[in-house]
Amino acid sequence: MKILFLLLVTSMSTNFQFYETIQVIENIEIRKYDEQIIASHVSKDNSNNNFSILANYIFGNNSKSETIGMTSPVIIDKKTNKMSFIMPERYKVSSLPVPTNKDILIDIYEESYKAVIKYGGYTNSKKEDKMIKILKSKLEENNIIFSDDFEVLVYQSPYKFLNRKNEIIVSINYDY
């Protein structure tokens, strides 16, 4: 399984989650995200096996034994530790293979406006909390109303050492 994981994460596609940058406020971006189909999993035993379970699904452990391309970024919900993979654009919910693991959820990541702050290096809870604090402060300074649905976007495999890109995103009320 470790070799499979290594192969998957080192070959992560460059199909990034589609968005349009609406505004930049210092180091914060306001983005409009398109609707996306996602496959998600939350470990019930509080272990961190979300990635391997989702990887099994896209490697063919599904109703069609079909390999689904890996896209970037991987989305991690800060509150629930739910991990989500974005499905390639060519799929509709109706055409996506059904997971054989009933704990994998297929859902729609709705069109939304998000505030985003970028940071480099390896991510961890301490860095994420620091970036959330900075993001909240900038949004409050600019009177932008935000939700409490912070997510971490991880763009590279853990085996890429240089030029790593991560982001913290949060839903906002945005009228432009």
ABEGO torsion letter per residue (X at the ends): XAAAAAAAAAABBABBBBBBBABBBEABBBBBBBBBBBBBBBBAAGBBAAAAAAAAAAAGBBAAGBBBBBBOBBBBBAAAGBBBBBBBAABBAAABBBBABAABBBBBBBBBBBBBBBBBEBBBAAAAAAAAAAAAAAAAAAGBBBBABBBBBBABBAABABGBBBBBBBBBBBBX
